[in-house]
Amino acid sequence: MIKLRATLLVLSLFALPGAVACGNSGGLTGPEPTQSPAASGSAAKGGPSSATAPAASPTSSPDRGAVVQPTTEPETPLTAQEKEAVDIMWRMIDRYGAANRGAVVAAGGNGHRGLVPVLVEAAGRTFEPALALEIARALEKITGSSVGGDFALVDPWYSWMSRQDPPQEELKGFDEWRGELLGSIDPSFRQFIYAGVPARVPIWTVQWGGVVRDGIPPLEFPKTIAAVHADFLQPDEPVFGVTINGESRAYPHRILGWHELVNDQLGGELITFVF
């Protein structure tokens, strides 16, 4: 049900707790370390390889011999706490989509705020009261806030994250991790959520809608009629009104209730409208 033809892309995927296969017994598979070109020969024979590439070196200009500095700033190295938090994130969801108890406890001990959306995702995937309480305790340790201590964790914590100023932090690689979770449901979801994906909304707000991609057929460039001729509608029937560049259109609730998504053109703009 997700389309990329519009100038405005809205991903509206609502959380549905459930068990899904994630591929291995120790959680999701994180990105493979990249070996540095300057790594020693032992790495090629099975020795440890470098996980970070060397910083760009200045180069000499062929005409004047001047030094040309790199045009991009090097990435800020992760702190020890951040590195541990990223490792915990990749261990958080065990095989068959269950939350990993050891990772939950480790998250509370680590304390990085980027683990909050990771724990909330785990809360939506557990049916064990004791584990749900462990997740609640970990969230309280990290944030100093308490919004609930049972299975009603997910919605209150999403609301809490949405109120944060500065905005809720995401760990390095969270977008890839989120894409792998969705990809375990439907591999095509990885086309939309992946490492470095450009996004107008926080990745933690993107949730699964309960069906595979295009499981609910979208309404594609529907035919329209003038309002005075819409005799199939009752006077008090709800519609969704949209106005772009002076052009208006009404999408009846009863029609969007079936399709949930419209790809259309209005006011000279391609739009995606999600209900």
C-alpha positions in Angstrom: 0.0 0.0 0.0 3.1 2.3 -0.1 3.7 4.2 -3.3 6.7 6.4 -4.3 5.1 8.3 -7.2 4.0 11.2 -5.0 5.9 14.3 -4.1 4.7 13.8 -0.5 5.3 10.4 0.9 3.4 9.5 4.0 4.2 6.1 5.7 1.3 5.2 8.0 2.1 1.7 9.4 0.4 1.0 12.7 2.0 -1.4 15.2 0.6 -4.9 15.5 2.2 -7.1 18.1 3.0 -10.5 16.8 5.7 -13.1 16.2 7.7 -12.8 13.0 10.8 -14.7 11.9 13.9 -12.6 12.1 16.4 -15.0 10.7 18.7 -16.1 13.5 18.6 -17.0 17.2 20.7 -14.1 18.4 18.7 -11.2 17.0 18.9 -9.3 13.8 22.1 -9.4 11.7 23.8 -6.0 11.9 25.9 -4.5 9.1 29.2 -6.2 8.4 32.4 -4.3 9.5 34.2 -2.6 6.6 37.9 -3.5 6.3 40.2 -0.5 6.0 42.4 -0.5 2.9 45.3 0.1 5.3 44.5 -3.0 7.4 47.3 -5.5 7.9 47.5 -8.8 5.9 46.4 -10.7 9.0 42.9 -9.6 8.5 42.7 -11.3 5.1 43.8 -14.5 6.7 41.1 -14.5 9.3 42.5 -12.0 11.8 40.5 -9.0 13.1 39.6 -6.4 10.5 39.2 -2.7 11.0 35.5 -1.6 11.6 36.2 2.0 10.6 37.7 3.4 7.4 40.7 5.8 7.8 40.1 9.5 7.5 40.5 11.0 4.1 44.1 12.3 3.5 45.0 15.6 1.9 46.0 15.3 -1.8 48.4 17.3 -3.8 47.2 19.6 -6.6 49.0 18.7 -9.9 49.4 22.3 -10.9 50.7 24.1 -7.8 51.5 21.3 -5.4 49.1 22.9 -2.9 47.4 20.7 -0.3 43.6 20.1 -1.0 41.7 19.4 2.2 38.9 16.9 2.3 35.5 18.4 1.4 33.5 16.4 3.9 33.8 16.3 7.7 34.7 13.0 9.2 32.1 11.3 11.2 32.3 11.8 15.0 33.4 8.5 16.6 30.9 6.8 18.7 31.4 6.8 22.4 31.7 3.5 24.3 28.1 3.9 25.6 26.8 4.5 22.0 28.7 1.5 20.6 27.3 -0.7 23.4 23.8 0.7 22.7 24.0 -0.1 19.0 25.0 -3.7 19.8 22.1 -4.0 22.3 19.7 -2.7 19.6 20.8 -5.4 17.1 20.3 -8.0 19.9 16.9 -6.7 21.1 14.6 -8.7 18.8 15.3 -12.4 19.0 14.3 -15.1 16.4 10.6 -15.4 15.7 10.2 -11.7 16.6 10.4 -12.0 20.4 12.1 -9.5 22.6 15.4 -10.7 24.0 15.4 -10.5 27.8 19.1 -10.1 28.1 19.1 -7.2 25.7 16.3 -5.6 27.7 18.2 -5.7 30.9 21.4 -4.5 29.2 19.5 -1.5 27.7 18.4 -0.4 31.2 22.0 -0.6 32.4 23.4 1.2 29.4 21.0 4.2 29.7 21.3 5.7 26.2 18.1 7.5 25.2 18.4 6.2 21.7 17.4 2.8 23.1 13.9 4.1 24.0 12.2 3.4 20.6 14.1 0.1 20.5 12.6 -0.9 23.8 9.1 0.3 22.8 9.3 -1.9 19.7 10.3 -4.8 22.0 7.2 -4.0 24.2 4.9 -4.4 21.2 6.4 -7.9 20.6 6.0 -9.5 24.0 3.1 -11.4 25.6 5.0 -12.2 28.8 3.9 -10.0 31.8 7.3 -10.5 33.5 9.2 -9.4 30.4 6.8 -6.4 29.8 7.7 -5.3 33.4 11.4 -5.6 32.6 10.9 -3.4 29.6 9.0 -0.9 31.7 11.8 -0.8 34.3 14.5 -0.3 31.6 12.5 2.6 30.1 12.2 4.2 33.5 15.9 3.8 34.2 16.8 5.5 30.9 14.3 8.3 31.0 13.4 8.8 34.7 9.7 8.7 33.5 7.0 6.2 34.2 4.0 6.0 31.8 2.8 2.4 32.6 4.0 -0.9 33.8 2.0 -3.6 32.0 1.1 -4.4 28.4 -0.2 -0.9 27.9 3.3 0.3 27.2 3.4 1.0 23.5 0.9 3.8 22.9 1.8 5.8 26.1 5.5 5.7 25.2 5.0 6.7 21.6 3.1 9.7 23.0 5.9 10.4 25.4 8.5 10.3 22.6 6.4 12.6 20.4 6.5 15.3 23.2 10.3 15.3 23.7 12.2 18.6 23.1 14.8 18.1 21.7 13.3 15.3 19.6 13.6 11.7 20.5 17.1 10.5 19.6 17.8 7.6 17.2 20.9 5.4 17.4 23.3 5.1 14.5 21.9 2.4 12.2 18.4 2.6 13.6 17.0 3.1 10.1 18.7 -0.1 8.9 17.5 -2.0 12.0 13.9 -0.8 11.5 14.1 -1.8 7.9 15.3 -5.3 8.8 12.4 -5.7 11.2 9.9 -4.7 8.6 11.8 -6.8 6.0 11.3 -9.9 8.1 7.6 -9.4 7.5 7.8 -8.5 3.8 11.2 -8.2 2.1 10.0 -5.4 -0.1 9.7 -3.1 2.9 13.5 -2.8 2.8 13.0 -0.7 -0.3 11.5 2.0 1.9 13.4 1.8 5.2 17.2 1.3 4.9 20.5 2.7 6.0 20.7 6.4 5.2 17.1 6.7 3.9 16.1 10.3 3.5 13.1 11.0 5.7 10.8 13.9 6.7 9.5 12.1 9.7 11.4 10.2 12.5 12.0 6.6 11.5 10.7 5.4 14.9 7.2 6.7 13.9 7.0 4.3 11.0 5.0 1.2 11.9 3.7 -1.9 10.2 0.1 -1.7 9.0 -0.7 -5.4 9.5 -0.5 -6.4 5.8 2.2 -6.9 3.2 3.1 -4.2 0.7 0.0 -3.4 -1.5 -2.0 -5.9 0.6 -4.8 -3.2 0.5 -5.1 -1.9 -3.1 -4.7 1.9 -3.2 -7.1 4.2 -5.0 -5.3 5.3 -8.2 -6.2 8.6 -9.8 -9.9 8.2 -9.2 -12.6 9.6 -11.4 -14.3 12.7 -10.0 -17.7 14.4 -10.4 -19.0 17.8 -9.4 -20.3 18.0 -5.8 -23.8 18.9 -7.0 -24.0 15.5 -8.8 -22.8 13.4 -5.9 -26.3 12.1 -5.1 -24.9 8.8 -3.7 -23.7 10.8 -0.6 -26.0 11.7 2.3 -25.9 15.4 3.3 -24.2 14.6 6.6 -21.8 12.0 5.3 -18.2 12.7 6.2 -15.6 13.4 3.5 -11.9 14.3 3.6 -11.4 17.7 2.0 -8.0 18.6 0.3 -7.1 21.9 -1.3 -3.8 22.4 -3.2 -3.0 25.5 -5.2 -6.6 26.6 -5.2 -8.0 23.3 -6.4 -10.2 21.3 -4.0 -11.4 17.7 -3.9 -13.5 15.7 -1.4 -12.7 12.0 -0.8 -15.7 10.2 0.8 -15.0 8.4 4.1 -16.8 5.3 2.8 -14.5 4.9 -0.2 -11.2 5.6 1.7 -12.4 3.1 4.4 -11.8 0.4 1.8 -8.6 1.7 0.1 -6.9 3.7 3.0 -4.5 5.3 0.5 -5.0 7.5 -2.6 -2.5 8.4 -5.3 -3.9 11.4 -7.1 -3.0 14.7 -8.9 -4.4 18.0 -7.5 -3.5 21.6 -8.1 -0.8 20.4 -10.5 0.9 18.3 -7.8 1.2 14.6 -7.5 0.0 13.6 -4.0 -0.4 10.6 -1.7 -3.2 10.8 0.8 -3.3 8.3 3.6 -6.3 7.5 5.8 
